[in-house]
Amino acid sequence: MLTDKYTDTVLVKNNESGVIAQAVLTGKTSATLNVNLKGVPLIFALSKNNKYIAACSGLSFELVSD
């Protein structure tokens, strides 16, 4: 269970530019991960090829660490 002091971080890659950034994991279920990327909440869903993918404002992101 997540607590107020839960501060796990993950690495997120922007699929268009290839830039990798650190984000804070704010929640998780068996099929999704909730992430805060510099103030922007993203929900990563597990894709058919076992990668966590999120989209926001026309941009695509991939989780590169968990």
Order of alpha helices (4+ residues) and beta strands (2+ residues): beta-beta-beta-beta-beta-beta
